[in-house]
Amino acid sequence: MSNSAATTAIVTGAGQGLGAATARRLAHDGHSVAVVDINSDTAHRTAAAIIEAGGRAIALEADVAIEAQAAEAVERTAAELGPPTILVNNAGILRDNLLFKMSADDWDEVMGVHLRGAFLMAREAQRHMVEHGGGRIVNISSIAALGNRGQANYSAAKAGLQGFTKTLAIELGPYQITANAIAPGFIETAMTRATAARMRMDFEDLREGAEKQIPLRRIGQPDDVAAVASFLAGPDSSYVSGQVIYVAGGPAN
C-alpha cells in the first residue's frame, strides 16, 4: 500500500454515526468507499454525501451477520470499485439489559452482528488483500470491552473483537495485512442517545455526568474516531498491527 495507490475501502454500519464519519474521512483521504449498512436509505445518504463532496462511493444494503450477504457485499465492491484493501468493521447493534432480564435472542443478535459479521467480512475481504499484496483491517471495539452494567452481550462482543483483531494480526501479518482495533469511549451518536433512553435519562444529563469523569472534560465526536481509523487505514501505520487504541479522552480503566 502506498500514497499513490488507488485503494478501495469497505465500511460496515456506515449509514450513520461512527461508520458514516469514517466513510466520509476515508473518501476525503482519496479512497473509494463501499458504504455497507442494513438500512438502504441511510447507506445511500452517506454515499451521496461522499459523491457530492467529490469522492467515489457506492451504497450496499447488507446484513453482515448473514454469510451470503457479507460475501455479496465484498464481491460487489470488488466489481464496482476495485478489490478492497481496507475493511472497517463497524456494524453494531444494542440489545441492552441486565443479565437476569437478557434473552438468548438479545445475546445472539449482538454476537451475530459484532463478532460473526466481523469474521465474515474479514474472511471475504482478506482474499483480495492477499492478492493485492497487503491491506488494512480496522475493527471498532469499545471501552465497554472492559465491562459495563447492562451490556453483558455488547461488552463480551467488543472484548471478543479485540482477541479477533490480535489473531488476525498474527495470521495475516505475513501477507502485509495489518489488523487493529479502535475502542471508543463516550461518543455522541444515535447509540449513546439510545443508551440514555434505556437509562431513562435526558441525554444532556448523561453527557454532563460523563464529561466530569473524562480527563479531557468532553465527550467524543464521530470524527475523533474517524481520524484514528484514517491513520490505521493509511500507509503511515504500516508497522502497527494487533493493537487496541482507546479513543476515550483519557486512559482506559
C-alpha positions as CSV (number, residue, x, y, z in Angstrom):
1,M,0.0,0.0,0.0
2,S,1.3,3.5,-0.9
3,N,0.0,7.0,-1.0
4,S,-0.2,6.8,-4.8
5,A,-2.1,3.5,-4.9
6,A,-5.7,3.6,-5.8
7,T,-7.4,1.9,-2.9
8,T,-10.9,0.7,-2.1
9,A,-12.4,0.7,1.4
10,I,-15.4,-1.1,2.8
11,V,-17.0,0.4,5.9
12,T,-19.8,-1.5,7.6
13,G,-22.6,0.1,9.6
14,A,-21.7,3.2,7.6
15,G,-25.2,4.7,7.3
16,Q,-24.8,6.9,10.4
17,G,-22.7,7.7,13.4
18,L,-19.1,6.4,13.6
19,G,-19.4,4.5,10.3
20,A,-20.7,7.4,8.3
21,A,-17.9,9.7,9.7
22,T,-15.3,7.0,8.9
23,A,-16.6,6.5,5.4
24,R,-16.5,10.2,4.7
25,R,-13.0,10.5,6.2
26,L,-11.6,7.7,4.1
27,A,-13.2,9.2,1.0
28,H,-11.6,12.5,1.9
29,D,-8.3,10.6,2.1
30,G,-8.8,9.6,-1.5
31,H,-10.2,6.0,-1.1
32,S,-13.2,4.7,-3.0
33,V,-15.7,3.7,-0.4
34,A,-18.3,1.0,-0.2
35,V,-20.9,2.1,2.3
36,V,-22.4,-1.0,3.8
37,D,-25.5,-0.9,6.0
38,I,-28.5,-2.9,6.8
39,N,-30.5,0.3,6.2
40,S,-30.5,1.1,2.5
41,D,-31.8,4.7,3.0
42,T,-29.0,5.7,5.4
43,A,-26.4,3.9,3.3
44,H,-27.5,5.9,0.2
45,R,-27.4,9.1,2.1
46,T,-23.8,8.6,3.2
47,A,-22.7,7.5,-0.3
48,A,-24.5,10.5,-1.8
49,A,-22.7,12.9,0.6
50,I,-19.4,11.4,-0.4
51,I,-20.1,11.7,-4.1
52,E,-21.4,15.3,-3.6
53,A,-18.1,16.1,-2.0
54,G,-16.2,14.8,-5.0
55,G,-15.5,11.3,-3.8
56,R,-16.3,7.9,-5.2
57,A,-18.7,5.6,-3.3
58,I,-21.4,3.0,-3.6
59,A,-24.2,2.1,-1.2
60,L,-24.7,-1.6,-0.4
61,E,-27.6,-2.9,1.7
62,A,-26.4,-6.0,3.7
63,D,-26.8,-7.8,7.0
64,V,-23.2,-8.6,7.7
65,A,-24.3,-11.5,10.0
66,I,-25.7,-13.4,7.0
67,E,-22.9,-15.2,5.2
68,A,-24.3,-14.8,1.7
69,Q,-24.9,-11.1,2.1
70,A,-21.5,-10.4,3.5
71,A,-19.9,-12.3,0.6
72,E,-22.0,-10.4,-1.9
73,A,-21.1,-7.0,-0.4
74,V,-17.4,-7.8,-0.8
75,E,-17.8,-9.1,-4.3
76,R,-19.9,-6.2,-5.5
77,T,-17.3,-3.8,-4.0
78,A,-14.6,-5.5,-5.9
79,A,-16.6,-5.5,-9.2
80,E,-17.8,-1.9,-8.9
81,L,-14.9,-0.1,-7.2
82,G,-12.0,-2.4,-7.3
83,P,-10.5,-5.0,-4.9
84,P,-11.0,-3.9,-1.3
85,T,-7.7,-3.3,0.5
86,I,-9.3,-1.6,3.6
87,L,-12.0,-3.0,5.8
88,V,-13.6,-1.2,8.7
89,N,-15.8,-3.5,10.7
90,N,-18.1,-1.0,12.4
91,A,-21.6,-2.5,12.2
92,G,-23.2,-2.9,15.6
93,I,-26.4,-3.1,17.5
94,L,-27.6,-2.7,21.1
95,R,-29.8,-5.1,23.0
96,D,-29.1,-3.8,26.5
97,N,-30.5,-5.4,29.6
98,L,-29.3,-6.7,32.9
99,L,-28.2,-10.3,32.8
100,F,-31.3,-11.8,34.5
101,K,-33.6,-10.0,32.0
102,M,-31.5,-10.6,28.9
103,S,-33.0,-13.1,26.4
104,A,-30.9,-15.6,24.5
105,D,-32.1,-13.8,21.3
106,D,-30.7,-10.5,22.7
107,W,-27.3,-12.2,23.3
108,D,-27.3,-14.0,19.9
109,E,-28.2,-10.9,17.8
110,V,-25.5,-8.8,19.3
111,M,-22.9,-11.5,18.9
112,G,-24.1,-12.1,15.4
113,V,-23.6,-8.5,14.2
114,H,-20.5,-7.6,16.1
115,L,-18.5,-10.9,16.0
116,R,-19.9,-13.1,13.3
117,G,-20.3,-10.1,11.0
118,A,-16.7,-9.0,11.5
119,F,-15.5,-12.6,10.9
120,L,-17.5,-13.0,7.7
121,M,-16.4,-9.6,6.3
122,A,-12.7,-10.1,7.2
123,R,-12.7,-13.6,5.8
124,E,-14.1,-12.4,2.4
125,A,-12.0,-9.2,2.2
126,Q,-8.7,-10.7,3.1
127,R,-8.7,-12.8,-0.1
128,H,-8.5,-9.6,-2.1
129,M,-5.9,-8.1,0.2
130,V,-3.6,-11.2,-0.1
131,E,-3.8,-11.0,-3.9
132,H,-3.1,-7.2,-3.7
133,G,-0.1,-7.7,-1.6
134,G,-1.3,-6.0,1.6
135,G,-4.2,-4.4,3.3
136,R,-5.7,-2.9,6.5
137,I,-8.4,-4.2,8.7
138,V,-9.8,-2.0,11.4
139,N,-12.3,-3.4,13.9
140,I,-14.4,-1.0,16.0
141,S,-14.4,-2.3,19.6
142,S,-15.5,-0.2,22.6
143,I,-14.4,0.8,26.1
144,A,-17.3,-1.4,27.1
145,A,-15.0,-4.3,26.4
146,L,-13.7,-3.6,29.9
147,G,-17.2,-4.3,31.3
148,N,-20.4,-2.2,31.5
149,R,-23.5,-2.7,33.6
150,G,-26.5,-3.7,31.4
151,Q,-24.3,-4.7,28.5
152,A,-23.1,-8.3,29.1
153,N,-23.7,-9.1,25.4
154,Y,-22.2,-5.9,24.0
155,S,-19.2,-6.0,26.3
156,A,-18.5,-9.6,25.6
157,A,-18.7,-9.0,21.8
158,K,-16.4,-5.9,21.9
159,A,-13.9,-7.8,24.0
160,G,-14.1,-10.7,21.5
161,L,-13.3,-8.3,18.7
162,Q,-10.1,-7.4,20.4
163,G,-9.0,-11.0,20.6
164,F,-10.1,-11.5,17.0
165,T,-8.1,-8.5,15.9
166,K,-4.9,-9.8,17.6
167,T,-5.3,-13.2,15.9
168,L,-5.9,-11.6,12.5
169,A,-2.7,-9.6,13.0
170,I,-0.8,-12.9,13.6
171,E,-2.3,-14.8,10.8
172,L,-2.4,-12.1,8.1
173,G,0.9,-10.3,9.0
174,P,3.0,-12.4,6.6
175,Y,0.8,-11.1,3.8
176,Q,1.4,-7.5,4.8
177,I,-2.1,-7.1,6.1
178,T,-2.4,-5.2,9.4
179,A,-5.2,-5.6,11.8
180,N,-6.0,-3.1,14.6
181,A,-8.9,-2.2,16.8
182,I,-10.3,1.1,17.9
183,A,-12.1,1.2,21.3
184,P,-14.1,4.4,21.6
185,G,-15.3,5.8,24.9
186,F,-18.3,8.0,25.2
187,I,-19.0,9.2,21.6
188,E,-22.1,11.3,20.7
189,T,-24.1,9.0,18.4
190,A,-27.6,7.6,18.0
191,M,-26.4,4.6,20.0
192,T,-25.4,6.7,23.0
193,R,-28.7,8.5,22.8
194,A,-30.4,5.2,22.9
195,T,-28.4,4.3,26.0
196,A,-29.7,7.4,27.7
197,A,-33.2,6.5,26.8
198,R,-32.6,3.0,28.2
199,M,-31.4,4.5,31.4
200,R,-34.5,6.9,31.4
201,M,-32.2,9.9,31.4
202,D,-32.1,13.0,29.4
203,F,-29.1,12.8,27.0
204,E,-27.7,16.2,28.2
205,D,-27.7,15.0,31.8
206,L,-25.9,11.8,30.7
207,R,-23.4,13.9,28.7
208,E,-22.8,16.2,31.7
209,G,-22.2,13.3,34.0
210,A,-19.8,11.7,31.6
211,E,-17.8,14.8,30.9
212,K,-17.0,15.1,34.6
213,Q,-15.4,11.7,34.5
214,I,-13.4,12.2,31.3
215,P,-9.9,13.8,31.8
216,L,-10.4,16.0,28.7
217,R,-13.8,17.1,30.1
218,R,-15.7,16.5,26.9
219,I,-17.3,13.6,25.2
220,G,-16.1,12.4,21.8
221,Q,-17.5,13.0,18.4
222,P,-17.6,10.5,15.5
223,D,-14.8,12.5,13.7
224,D,-12.5,11.7,16.6
225,V,-12.8,8.0,15.9
226,A,-12.7,8.5,12.1
227,A,-9.3,10.3,12.4
228,V,-7.8,7.3,14.1
229,A,-9.3,5.0,11.5
230,S,-7.8,7.1,8.8
231,F,-4.3,6.6,10.3
232,L,-4.8,2.9,10.8
233,A,-6.0,2.6,7.2
234,G,-3.2,4.5,5.7
235,P,0.5,4.0,4.8
236,D,1.9,5.6,7.9
237,S,0.6,2.8,10.1
238,S,2.4,0.0,8.2
239,Y,4.3,-1.2,11.3
240,V,1.3,-1.0,13.6
241,S,-0.7,-4.2,14.0
242,G,-2.5,-6.2,16.6
243,Q,-3.1,-3.1,18.7
244,V,-6.2,-1.7,20.5
245,I,-6.3,2.1,20.6
246,Y,-8.7,3.6,23.1
247,V,-10.2,6.8,21.9
248,A,-11.8,7.9,25.1
249,G,-10.4,11.3,26.2
250,G,-8.1,9.7,28.7
251,P,-6.7,6.4,29.9
252,A,-9.0,3.3,29.8
253,N,-9.5,1.8,33.3
